[in-house]
Amino acid sequence: MTPATIGLIVLGVLLAISTAGNAYFWHERDGLIQREATVQQLQRDTREAANTCTRSVEDLGKKGAERDQRLAAALSRVAPAVAADQRAALAALAAKPDDPKDLCGSLERYLRRQLEAERGGTP
């Protein structure tokens, strides 16, 4: 074997090793590019999901504030009637029988007066 043949064999082996290394690194590069694309897509998806959640929470907050306003308005319309009913209930609880010896008759007269008051004074 001549030195030129040995040199060509060595160069061929080195070329084969270089080609194999390049093929391996090219394959690794493709995998890395694919993983990077996957990570970027996941980041976009996560960001969009977070934005959707934020918008949903803000929308719920607005709807809750509107509901609170509607409830406050409804309660302010009903409050006088509730207060009057409470006063009437407390007055009924505080009522004393007009004849302690005749409790049933006292109750009947009390109820008659209450009904007359509710009907506007007519018996």
C-alpha positions in Angstrom: 0.0 0.0 0.0 1.3 3.3 -1.0 1.2 6.4 1.1 -1.3 8.0 -1.3 -3.7 5.1 -0.9 -3.3 5.2 2.9 -3.9 9.0 2.7 -7.0 8.5 0.6 -8.4 5.8 3.0 -7.8 8.1 6.0 -9.5 11.0 4.1 -12.4 8.7 3.2 -12.8 7.6 6.8 -12.6 11.2 8.0 -15.2 12.2 5.3 -17.5 9.4 6.4 -17.2 10.5 10.1 -17.8 14.1 9.1 -20.9 13.2 7.0 -22.3 11.0 9.8 -21.7 13.8 12.3 -23.4 16.3 10.0 -26.4 14.0 9.5 -26.7 13.5 13.3 -26.5 17.2 14.1 -29.0 18.0 11.2 -31.4 15.5 12.8 -30.9 17.1 16.2 -31.4 20.5 14.7 -34.8 19.4 13.3 -35.9 18.1 16.7 -34.8 21.3 18.4 -36.7 23.4 15.9 -39.8 21.3 16.3 -39.6 21.5 20.1 -39.1 25.3 19.9 -42.2 25.6 17.7 -44.2 23.5 20.2 -43.0 25.7 23.1 -43.9 28.9 21.2 -47.4 27.5 20.3 -48.0 26.5 23.9 -47.0 30.0 25.1 -49.4 31.5 22.6 -52.2 29.1 23.7 -51.5 29.8 27.3 -51.5 33.6 26.8 -54.8 33.4 24.9 -56.4 31.3 27.6 -55.3 33.7 30.2 -56.6 36.6 28.2 -59.9 34.8 27.8 -60.1 34.1 31.5 -59.3 37.7 32.3 -62.0 39.0 30.0 -64.5 36.6 31.5 -63.7 37.7 35.0 -64.0 41.3 34.1 -67.3 40.6 32.4 -68.6 38.9 35.5 -67.5 41.9 37.6 -69.4 44.3 35.4 -72.5 42.1 35.4 -72.2 41.8 39.2 -72.0 45.5 39.6 -75.1 46.0 37.4 -76.9 43.4 39.4 -76.0 45.1 42.6 -77.4 48.4 41.3 -80.7 46.7 40.3 -81.0 45.0 43.7 -80.3 48.3 45.5 -83.0 50.0 43.4 -85.5 47.2 44.1 -84.7 47.2 47.8 -85.1 51.0 48.0 -88.5 50.7 46.4 -89.6 47.9 48.9 -87.9 49.3 52.0 -90.8 51.6 53.1 -93.3 48.8 52.9 -91.0 46.5 54.8 -90.5 49.1 57.5 -94.3 49.7 57.8 -94.9 45.9 58.1 -92.2 45.7 60.8 -93.8 48.6 62.7 -97.2 46.9 62.4 -95.8 43.6 63.6 -94.1 45.2 66.6 -97.4 47.1 67.4 -99.3 43.8 67.2 -96.8 42.1 69.5 -97.0 45.0 72.0 -100.9 45.1 72.0 -102.5 44.5 75.3 -106.0 42.9 75.7 -108.7 45.5 76.3 -110.3 43.1 78.8 -107.8 40.7 80.4 -110.6 38.5 81.6 -111.9 38.0 78.1 -108.9 37.2 75.9 -110.8 35.7 73.0 -113.1 38.7 72.9 -110.2 41.1 73.1 -108.5 39.3 70.2 -111.7 39.4 68.2 -112.1 43.2 68.7 -108.4 43.8 68.0 -108.6 41.9 64.7 -111.8 43.8 63.7 -110.1 47.1 64.3 -107.1 45.9 62.3 -109.3 44.8 59.4 -111.2 48.1 59.5 -107.9 50.0 59.4 -106.7 48.0 56.4 -110.0 48.6 54.6 -109.9 52.3 55.2 -112.2 52.5 58.2 -115.3 50.7 56.8 -116.7 47.8 58.8 
